[in-house]
Amino acid sequence: MVFNTNDEEHKTLVNPSPFCVKLELYLKVADIAYDKPKLAPGDMGPKGKLPYVKEQPSGESIWDTAAIINHLEKKGNSTLVEDLSADEKAQARFIVATCEEKLYFVLNYFHWQHKDNWPVTRAAYFWELPWGLRKLISGKAHKGMVKALYGQGMGRHSLEEVVDIGKQIVDDLALVLGDKATLFGTPKLTIADIVMYANLDHFVNTDIPYNPIGDYIRTKPNLVTFINSITKQYFPEVYDNRRNKKPLLR
């Protein structure tokens, strides 16, 4: 995997953060113009988290993807649920919550807490830092993430339990998607499609030594097609890089 956002020639991951992928894909689907400047190492925005946006010309900074999207929709820029019924909107909210409040922590468990995967995560996230700071800052971040996983609850489970949780969510998402191109059969992606893509894509397109959920997703042809079609349409450079590297479906 290549996390350097400027290395378009080799990049096979849209962004190391599913929430950054969510926001960028939302902006593309909603047809909202944006610039994505390269951040300096350690730049985490006004509240210490990514992503955040700075509106022009006001210069107002907004953080948290839900808050950013709500802000844009209140301004009348776009809405991605206008074609859904009340029941479908409720289902969409459940899917978003499942992906962001459960599957996301399964993802972090494998990247940050699994002993075989942490060295790869550390190298990928902190390679731009000066050598003298890399060990200190990555170590602090690692302890903070493991503590957060324990507080959230995912970090209290055994490895086998986390695998089972992840596989059950994958099964449920594959069942809901069925043979449709989008979760609700809409021609345009909804926010549920966007969040589902952002999390599933991260599982299957990061090279970590132990990745049972990514491997399991690859056994679901409809999820693989879902991931491939969205990547091809909205992130064609990444799609081409992946095709030149290895097949997604196993």
Disulfide bonds with the S-S distance in Angstrom:
none
